[in-house]
Amino acid sequence: MVPKRIVLLLALAVVAVSLAACELSASTPPPASPTPDSAMSTLQAELSSIATQTAAAGGGVPVGTPVTPAGTPQATPAAGTPGAETPAGGEGTSTGEGEPAATEAPTAEPEQPEEEPVDFEFEEPPLPKNYTIQKGEFPFCVARRYDLDVSELLSLNGLGVNSLVSVGYTLKIPQTGNGFNGQRALQDHPDTYTVSSGDTIYSIACLYGNVYPEAIAERNDIKKPYNLKAGQELKIP
């Protein structure tokens, strides 16, 4: 459509110039005719106006805008270059499928209570020749602890079954090697024992029968003179 209108305008321009030349009188000096340059400038201005109106009416591309042929892929600006858009939701946020999901931070595990040692090794002291009675002890208790024959222990010390000995009394220990004639352990152990008022580490050892007071002290990290408090819990090896 536009090329036809251009041809028509050119034809009209030629006709107009011819008619103007014919009307001039021979006696009147001819007026200055437009130069080819001015005629071309006028023609170009009209053509530009027609092209602009045509583009506005048909939604075309404005004059001077380069037209990309159909089917030619358009270059997409790379991320980080001027003109590249940042996805909504913040810089670096990805909402596309196939992206790895955000992983949750590992939760701290609750601290586990310190486990008690399964085995507690205590080196039994050698059999003494003499033993001094401590608070809470008696001859039968000493016989169970050291695995002694009760009759031999009592006879060697001039004692009877119902004899009472006081704290500080020194017992002679038989060295025959004959063992205790009965059950040495009076309570199951390992165990946990809560100290009562008046208890000593020696009396507690006697309650269990074949437990050394030194083993209780070592197991609970108690140093001499082995002071205890009521309500204190002791681990019995």
trRosetta pair geometry for C-beta under 8 A, 3 or more apart (Angstrom, degrees):
i j d omega theta_ij theta_ji phi_ij phi_ji
1 4 6.1 -59 -158 32 32 110
1 5 6.7 25 152 -15 66 107
1 54 7.5 169 95 -135 118 135
2 5 5.8 -59 -151 37 35 110
2 6 6.4 38 153 -23 68 104
2 50 6.9 142 -137 130 92 115
2 51 6.6 54 -141 -98 139 76
2 54 6.0 -29 -82 -69 111 176
3 6 5.5 -53 -150 32 35 114
3 7 6.5 35 154 -20 67 102
4 7 5.8 -54 -152 34 33 109
4 8 6.3 34 151 -20 66 107
5 8 5.5 -52 -146 36 34 114
5 9 6.3 37 155 -21 66 104
5 50 6.2 -168 119 -174 140 152
6 9 5.8 -55 -151 35 31 111
6 10 6.5 32 152 -20 64 105
6 47 6.1 40 -112 -116 101 111
6 50 7.8 -175 -73 77 76 153
7 10 5.7 -55 -153 34 32 113
7 11 6.5 32 150 -20 66 104
8 11 5.7 -54 -151 34 33 111
8 12 6.4 31 153 -17 66 106
9 12 5.7 -54 -147 38 33 111
9 13 6.3 36 153 -23 65 104
9 43 7.0 140 133 -141 121 91
9 46 6.5 180 -161 116 151 138
9 47 7.4 -170 71 -74 159 82
10 13 5.7 -53 -151 33 31 113
10 14 6.6 30 152 -19 64 103
10 43 7.4 52 -93 -142 72 134
11 14 5.8 -55 -153 33 33 110
11 15 6.5 30 152 -17 66 106
12 15 5.7 -55 -147 37 33 110
12 16 6.2 35 156 -22 67 106
13 16 5.8 -54 -147 35 29 112
13 17 6.5 29 156 -18 63 106
13 39 6.9 119 -178 -170 131 112
13 43 6.6 -14 -77 -89 162 114
14 17 5.9 -57 -153 35 30 111
14 18 6.5 29 151 -20 65 107
15 18 5.7 -57 -151 35 33 111
15 19 6.4 29 156 -16 68 106
16 19 6.0 -56 -146 37 30 107
16 20 6.4 31 157 -19 64 108
17 20 5.9 -57 -150 35 29 112
17 21 6.6 29 154 -21 63 107
17 33 7.7 69 -150 -158 98 117
17 39 7.9 7 -77 -116 132 144
18 21 5.8 -61 -156 33 31 111
18 22 6.6 28 152 -20 66 105
19 22 5.7 -55 -148 33 36 110
19 23 6.5 30 159 -18 68 108
20 23 6.1 -59 -149 34 31 109
20 24 7.3 46 153 -39 60 96
20 33 7.8 136 112 -117 128 96
21 24 6.1 -41 -163 4 35 116
21 30 7.8 12 -134 -138 67 133
21 33 7.6 15 -85 -98 94 132
24 28 6.6 -133 -174 79 76 102
24 30 4.9 15 -162 -109 153 88
24 31 7.5 -145 -111 14 117 77
25 28 4.1 70 65 17 109 103
30 33 7.1 -9 147 -38 117 95
34 38 4.7 -114 -169 79 101 121
34 39 5.1 118 120 -55 125 90
34 42 7.9 -21 -177 0 155 136
35 38 5.0 92 55 8 81 97
35 39 7.0 -149 92 -4 42 88
36 39 5.7 -59 -147 40 33 111
36 40 6.1 32 158 -20 68 108
37 40 5.9 -57 -150 36 29 109
37 41 6.5 31 152 -22 64 105
38 41 5.6 -52 -149 33 35 113
38 42 6.5 35 154 -18 66 103
39 42 5.9 -54 -151 36 32 109
39 43 6.3 31 153 -18 65 109
40 43 5.5 -55 -147 39 33 114
40 44 6.2 34 155 -21 67 105
41 44 5.8 -54 -147 35 30 110
41 45 6.5 31 153 -20 63 104
42 45 5.8 -55 -152 33 31 111
42 46 6.5 28 153 -15 65 105
43 46 5.9 -57 -151 37 31 109
43 47 6.3 31 153 -19 66 107
44 47 5.6 -53 -145 38 32 112
44 48 6.2 35 155 -22 65 105
45 48 5.7 -54 -149 34 30 111
45 49 6.5 30 153 -19 64 104
46 49 5.7 -54 -149 35 33 110
46 50 6.3 32 153 -19 66 104
47 50 5.7 -54 -149 36 32 111
47 51 6.3 31 154 -19 66 106
48 51 5.8 -55 -147 37 31 109
48 52 6.3 31 154 -21 65 106
48 63 6.6 109 -152 178 82 177
49 52 5.8 -55 -148 35 31 111
49 53 6.4 28 156 -16 65 107
50 53 5.9 -59 -149 39 30 108
50 54 6.2 30 154 -21 65 109
51 54 5.7 -56 -148 36 31 113
51 55 6.4 30 156 -19 65 105
51 63 5.4 82 117 -78 123 124
52 55 5.9 -56 -150 35 30 109
52 56 6.4 26 155 -17 65 107
52 62 7.5 20 -128 -146 78 74
52 63 5.8 -65 -80 -8 77 122
53 56 5.8 -56 -146 37 31 108
53 57 6.2 27 157 -17 66 108
54 57 5.9 -58 -147 38 28 108
54 58 6.2 -5 166 9 65 113
54 60 6.9 4 122 22 79 139
55 58 6.5 -74 -140 53 24 88
55 59 7.8 -89 174 89 57 10
55 60 3.9 -99 -137 68 73 105
55 61 6.5 -79 -146 68 124 32
55 62 5.9 132 137 -102 152 38
55 63 6.6 -153 -12 -38 154 74
56 59 8.0 30 -172 -68 23 31
56 60 8.0 -56 -27 40 22 82
61 65 4.7 -127 169 76 106 123
61 67 5.6 178 31 -85 166 99
62 65 5.0 84 66 -11 78 121
68 72 5.2 -125 172 64 102 128
68 74 7.1 51 155 -85 172 91
69 72 5.0 89 69 -20 81 119
77 81 4.8 -135 -179 80 102 116
77 82 7.3 -95 -160 83 149 44
77 83 4.4 144 -34 91 168 107
77 84 4.4 -136 111 -69 111 80
78 81 5.0 76 63 -2 78 120
78 84 6.3 -52 96 -79 31 141
79 84 5.2 164 -117 168 34 153
80 84 6.4 10 25 50 28 152
81 84 5.1 95 57 -19 69 117
86 91 5.6 -45 -159 -101 137 71
87 93 5.9 -126 90 76 115 86
87 94 7.2 97 47 -102 161 39
87 95 6.7 -171 170 10 144 103
88 93 7.9 -61 101 75 37 129
89 93 4.2 -108 107 93 107 157
89 95 6.8 101 24 -45 158 120
90 93 4.6 85 68 -24 87 125
94 99 4.6 163 122 -113 132 166
95 99 7.8 158 134 24 1 143
96 99 5.5 103 73 -24 78 112
100 103 8.0 -22 151 -34 109 93
112 115 7.7 -4 137 -41 113 89
116 235 7.5 176 -142 -128 131 145
117 120 6.0 111 94 -70 117 78
120 190 7.3 106 21 -89 126 130
120 219 5.8 31 -172 -110 153 105
120 237 4.6 -110 90 -128 138 117
122 212 6.9 -167 140 50 142 126
122 214 7.6 147 -170 105 125 89
122 215 4.2 25 -149 -118 170 102
122 218 6.3 141 -114 69 108 142
122 219 7.6 -52 -68 -54 125 95
122 237 6.1 108 -19 112 132 161
124 212 6.6 170 -123 -40 77 147
125 128 7.4 9 127 -43 118 93
125 212 7.3 141 10 -141 97 149
125 214 6.9 70 -26 37 119 157
127 146 6.0 103 -123 -165 88 117
127 173 6.4 -169 171 140 92 140
127 175 6.9 139 118 -116 133 76
128 131 5.4 121 77 -68 132 84
128 146 7.9 -90 30 -111 79 146
128 173 5.6 108 89 13 70 154
129 172 7.2 -27 160 -152 68 68
129 173 5.7 -163 -164 49 20 102
129 175 7.1 -16 -111 -59 76 118
130 170 5.4 2 -178 -177 114 106
130 171 6.7 157 -159 79 60 48
130 172 6.0 -35 -104 -106 76 48
130 173 6.3 -152 -80 0 20 95
131 142 5.8 153 99 -147 152 137
131 146 7.8 -140 -51 -33 154 148
131 170 7.2 155 77 -155 34 60
131 171 4.9 -17 61 58 87 101
131 173 5.7 76 -11 -55 103 116
132 168 6.3 -19 -171 -146 105 34
132 169 7.3 154 -153 78 59 34
132 170 5.3 -30 -95 -97 71 73
132 171 7.7 -177 -83 16 21 74
133 137 5.0 -159 -157 85 77 113
133 138 7.4 42 -140 -95 124 28
133 142 7.6 -86 -98 -49 79 133
133 165 5.5 155 -34 121 167 121
133 166 7.2 140 85 100 136 32
133 167 5.8 -134 109 -127 94 38
133 168 6.6 -37 65 27 85 19
133 169 4.6 15 20 54 126 84
133 170 7.6 -133 -1 -73 80 25
133 171 6.7 87 -48 -21 91 105
134 137 5.1 72 56 1 69 126
134 167 6.5 21 -163 -140 23 94
134 200 6.9 -145 139 126 109 147
134 202 4.2 -178 93 -66 124 170
134 213 7.6 -41 59 -9 153 169
135 167 5.2 2 -75 -103 65 136
135 200 4.9 108 91 -18 103 161
135 202 6.3 127 70 55 58 129
135 203 6.9 -48 121 -39 71 106
136 199 7.4 55 -100 -154 153 45
136 200 4.6 -168 0 44 140 112
136 202 4.8 145 70 91 110 93
136 203 2.6 -88 -174 -66 144 97
136 204 7.7 15 146 -9 154 50
136 206 6.2 -167 142 17 93 134
137 141 5.1 -137 -152 79 72 141
137 142 6.4 65 178 -52 117 92
137 167 8.0 104 44 -107 90 73
137 202 5.1 -61 -48 157 103 122
137 203 7.2 -124 -52 -79 55 57
137 206 5.9 178 -110 -61 61 135
138 141 5.1 97 54 5 66 107
138 142 7.5 -137 97 -5 34 89
138 164 7.9 -57 -129 -136 110 57
138 165 6.7 145 -136 44 64 99
138 206 7.3 83 27 -141 81 149
139 142 5.7 -58 -150 36 35 110
139 143 6.3 36 153 -22 69 106
139 150 7.5 102 135 -147 103 85
139 153 6.0 158 -175 129 108 125
139 154 6.4 86 156 -82 154 80
139 157 7.4 -154 -113 56 132 149
139 159 6.3 173 -57 104 163 159
139 163 7.4 37 0 78 141 103
139 165 6.4 99 -40 6 95 133
139 171 6.6 148 -111 -106 86 144
140 143 5.5 -52 -147 34 35 115
140 144 6.5 36 155 -18 66 101
140 150 6.4 10 -113 -122 73 122
141 144 6.0 -54 -152 35 30 109
141 145 6.4 28 153 -19 64 109
141 205 7.7 97 -180 103 116 86
141 206 3.8 -29 -134 -124 133 110
141 209 7.9 -132 -136 -125 65 40
142 145 5.7 -56 -147 36 32 112
142 146 6.2 -1 167 9 68 111
142 148 7.1 -4 123 27 79 135
142 153 7.2 166 93 -161 108 151
142 171 6.2 125 102 54 169 163
142 173 8.0 -116 155 -101 122 99
143 146 6.8 -72 -139 53 22 87
143 147 7.9 36 168 -141 54 4
143 148 4.3 -103 -138 66 69 98
143 149 7.4 -81 -154 86 114 13
143 150 4.7 51 -167 -91 167 74
143 153 5.2 -129 -88 5 109 160
143 180 5.7 125 148 -107 90 104
144 147 7.5 14 -174 -75 27 43
144 180 5.7 70 -107 -117 48 161
144 184 4.7 145 -161 -147 86 75
144 186 7.7 10 -171 -31 162 102
144 206 7.9 108 58 -140 129 64
144 209 4.7 -94 160 -169 144 75
144 210 5.7 -109 156 -73 92 66
145 184 8.0 146 -68 -166 23 110
145 205 6.9 37 -98 148 127 115
145 206 7.8 -62 -50 -96 115 62
145 209 7.6 -174 -69 157 61 42
145 210 6.3 157 -112 -131 42 41
145 211 7.4 -59 -116 62 92 31
145 212 6.4 108 -162 -90 112 63
146 173 6.8 -51 124 -146 166 125
147 179 4.8 -35 172 -138 97 86
147 180 5.2 -104 -145 -11 50 98
147 184 6.6 -30 -93 -95 78 144
147 210 7.6 41 -62 -126 86 107
148 152 6.8 -123 170 72 93 108
148 153 5.0 77 132 -56 132 122
148 173 6.8 -113 -99 -156 145 83
148 174 6.2 126 -156 49 111 99
148 178 7.5 55 -164 84 47 73
148 179 7.4 -86 -94 -148 7 32
148 180 6.2 44 56 -72 37 80
149 152 4.1 62 84 13 109 114
149 153 6.7 173 86 -15 55 84
149 174 6.6 -45 49 69 95 148
149 176 6.9 -27 17 67 128 125
149 178 4.0 6 -38 105 128 113
149 179 6.7 73 -62 78 73 18
149 180 6.9 -165 -87 -95 34 33
149 181 6.4 46 -133 -20 73 100
150 153 5.7 -57 -148 36 33 111
150 154 6.2 25 159 -14 68 107
150 180 6.8 61 -36 -138 87 73
150 181 6.6 -97 15 35 99 96
150 182 7.9 14 -16 11 130 118
151 154 6.1 -59 -147 40 28 105
151 155 6.0 24 159 -16 65 113
151 181 7.8 16 -4 14 101 135
152 155 5.9 -57 -139 41 27 109
152 156 6.0 28 162 -22 64 110
152 174 4.2 -13 141 -32 120 168
152 176 6.1 -105 -149 22 162 135
152 178 6.2 119 -10 61 149 126
153 156 6.1 -57 -146 35 24 109
153 157 6.6 -4 162 4 60 114
153 159 7.9 -28 124 52 74 121
153 171 6.9 10 -170 -179 99 126
153 173 7.3 -13 -117 -129 93 49
153 174 5.9 -113 -77 -1 58 109
154 157 6.3 -78 -150 50 27 94
154 159 4.5 -105 -151 78 77 90
154 160 6.6 79 -178 -112 128 12
154 161 7.0 -12 -121 -72 163 48
154 163 7.3 145 -143 27 104 129
155 158 7.6 35 -171 -71 30 31
155 159 8.0 -91 -48 47 19 65
156 172 4.9 -120 139 88 115 114
156 173 8.0 74 97 -160 154 2
156 174 5.3 -172 -32 -66 153 93
157 171 5.5 -42 -86 -141 148 75
157 172 5.5 175 -77 33 85 89
159 163 4.0 -131 -162 54 91 158
159 165 7.2 -37 -111 -55 141 111
160 163 4.7 126 49 -35 67 100
165 169 4.1 -113 -179 53 109 162
165 171 7.6 9 -153 -66 171 100
166 169 5.5 117 59 -35 60 109
174 178 7.4 -21 116 42 133 97
180 184 5.4 106 68 -81 149 96
183 186 7.6 125 116 -79 103 51
183 209 7.5 -28 128 -163 77 161
184 209 5.1 142 154 151 56 117
184 210 4.0 58 139 -62 114 119
185 188 7.4 58 159 -91 128 36
185 189 7.4 -144 -149 21 116 95
185 208 6.8 -31 -149 168 71 70
185 209 4.7 163 -130 71 23 137
185 210 5.0 -56 -74 18 68 114
186 207 6.5 -129 84 163 132 41
186 208 6.0 -176 53 -165 91 19
186 209 3.8 147 -7 -42 87 114
187 191 6.7 -32 132 -14 113 164
187 207 6.4 1 4 140 132 83
187 208 5.0 -79 51 -116 99 65
187 209 7.1 160 17 1 65 102
188 191 6.3 120 101 -62 70 120
189 208 5.4 22 -30 -150 138 133
189 211 6.3 25 44 -73 167 130
189 236 4.6 -87 -135 120 125 112
189 237 6.7 57 152 100 120 26
190 235 6.9 -6 -167 179 107 86
190 236 6.0 161 -153 88 53 68
190 237 5.7 -29 -102 -142 92 28
191 208 7.5 -174 36 -105 130 125
191 235 7.9 161 85 -160 38 47
191 236 4.3 -5 59 53 82 120
192 233 5.7 -1 -178 -174 105 107
192 234 7.1 158 -158 79 56 43
192 235 6.0 -29 -103 -103 73 55
192 236 6.9 -161 -81 10 19 87
193 204 6.0 135 121 -155 159 122
193 207 7.8 124 -126 81 147 141
193 233 7.1 151 78 -156 39 57
193 234 4.9 -21 63 62 91 96
193 236 5.4 65 -12 -38 112 117
194 231 6.5 -21 -173 -143 101 31
194 232 7.3 153 -155 78 56 35
194 233 5.5 -29 -97 -97 68 70
194 234 7.8 173 -86 17 20 75
195 199 4.9 -147 -157 63 79 141
195 204 7.5 -57 -107 -74 78 137
195 228 4.8 -159 -139 165 154 123
195 229 6.5 107 85 81 143 39
195 230 5.8 -136 110 -120 93 32
195 231 6.5 -33 65 35 87 23
195 232 4.4 13 20 56 129 85
195 233 7.5 -132 -3 -71 82 22
195 234 6.4 80 -51 -15 95 110
196 199 5.1 104 57 -29 68 116
196 230 6.1 16 -164 -131 25 90
197 230 4.6 -6 -68 -87 70 132
198 203 7.9 -23 132 54 77 166
199 203 5.6 -140 -150 75 61 121
199 204 5.7 52 -174 -54 114 100
199 228 6.0 -61 94 94 96 148
199 230 7.8 128 25 -96 105 67
200 203 4.7 93 48 7 80 98
200 204 7.0 -146 88 -4 42 86
200 226 7.1 74 -173 114 81 118
200 228 6.9 172 -126 18 35 126
201 204 5.8 -52 -147 37 32 114
201 205 6.5 38 151 -23 62 104
201 213 4.6 102 131 -159 97 105
201 216 5.5 -178 -161 88 100 130
201 217 5.9 38 -164 -62 156 94
201 222 7.0 -174 -87 99 143 148
201 226 4.3 -75 2 172 140 137
201 228 6.5 157 -52 -41 80 125
202 205 5.7 -51 -151 33 33 113
202 206 6.6 33 150 -19 63 103
202 213 4.9 -26 -92 -82 57 148
203 206 5.5 -51 -151 34 36 114
203 207 6.8 46 148 -28 64 98
204 207 5.6 -44 -155 22 37 117
204 208 7.2 22 153 -6 63 102
204 211 8.0 -57 124 91 76 132
204 213 7.5 110 65 -112 87 85
204 216 6.4 113 98 -125 122 171
204 234 6.9 37 171 68 162 155
204 236 7.6 -138 156 -96 111 113
205 208 6.3 -66 -158 42 35 101
205 211 4.8 -139 -145 94 74 91
205 212 6.3 -24 -145 165 136 12
205 213 4.2 -93 -31 -68 149 73
205 215 7.9 117 -114 48 115 94
205 216 6.1 -130 -74 -10 94 133
206 209 7.4 46 -172 -77 37 29
208 211 4.1 22 89 4 130 127
208 236 6.0 169 -73 -171 155 139
211 215 6.1 -120 -174 65 79 128
211 216 6.5 66 153 -47 118 102
211 236 6.3 -34 -132 -169 161 101
211 237 7.0 144 -139 65 108 75
212 215 4.2 96 67 -5 94 103
212 216 7.4 -161 95 -4 55 78
213 216 5.7 -50 -154 34 41 112
213 217 6.4 41 149 -19 68 105
213 226 7.2 5 166 -128 113 166
214 217 5.6 -53 -148 38 35 114
214 218 6.3 33 154 -18 67 107
215 218 5.8 -54 -144 39 30 109
215 219 6.1 31 156 -22 65 108
215 237 5.0 -106 157 48 113 131
216 219 5.8 -56 -144 36 28 111
216 220 6.3 -2 165 7 64 112
216 222 7.5 -12 123 37 77 127
216 234 6.1 22 -169 172 107 131
216 235 7.9 171 -145 82 68 55
216 236 6.3 -21 -107 -117 99 63
216 237 7.0 -150 -83 12 50 92
217 220 6.5 -77 -146 52 23 90
217 221 8.0 -72 164 109 56 1
217 222 4.4 -102 -145 70 72 95
217 223 7.4 112 -179 -83 114 18
217 224 7.7 20 -157 -60 153 61
217 226 5.6 -75 -99 -104 121 109
218 221 7.4 26 -168 -76 30 39
219 234 7.8 87 90 180 110 84
219 235 5.1 -124 142 89 119 102
219 236 7.5 115 79 -128 159 14
219 237 4.7 -165 -73 -42 146 109
220 234 5.3 -55 -66 -140 152 81
220 235 5.8 161 -74 36 89 85
222 226 5.5 70 137 -125 121 66
222 227 7.9 -156 -166 48 112 51
222 228 7.8 0 -141 -78 152 79
223 226 7.5 -139 103 -67 26 52
228 232 5.7 -143 -167 51 82 141
228 234 7.7 -36 -127 -55 123 128
229 232 4.7 102 64 -34 79 118
